[in-house]
């Protein structure tokens, strides 16, 4: 390989030095320096999640009116409203928690997937509120990235050169 060819290698082909930030869905790695349209993405995701929550609420209202037209009785109508309210509250709480910590490998997140699906409005509202402050999960990712970068810097700074090139220690 000639010198000209080495100079033309892309950054993707060169080996990465140090820890790399983990991309966040819809934001990539723009959360690190808040560049590359980060603010516009946050605004877009906030508005999108709010619009989806409103559309979901209108869809649930339509379903409730369908129950009223079907004359299913007050017990079933109230039960459906209470079910969606409880599921939305639980989905909101679990989604909000997930922005601040990683779930344990043996956690009950997989068993709550159906409940979070039913309470999708709560998840969308949590996503909307988090987008007003930061990218969802940014605080967690930033803490992990800064910890890994500090650990890498600490390990790199303790190296003083090639250990094979050192002179052997004198015996006393």
Secondary structure, 3 states (H helix, E strand, C coil): CCHHHHHCCCCCCCCCCCCCCCCECCCECCCCCCCCCHHHHHHHHHHHHHHHHHHHHHHHHHHHHHHHHCCCCHHHHHHHHHHHHHHHHHHHHHHHHHCCCCCCCCCCCCCCHHHHHHCHHHHHHHHHHHHHHCCCCHHHHHHHHHHHHHHHHHHHHCCCCCHHHCCCCCCC
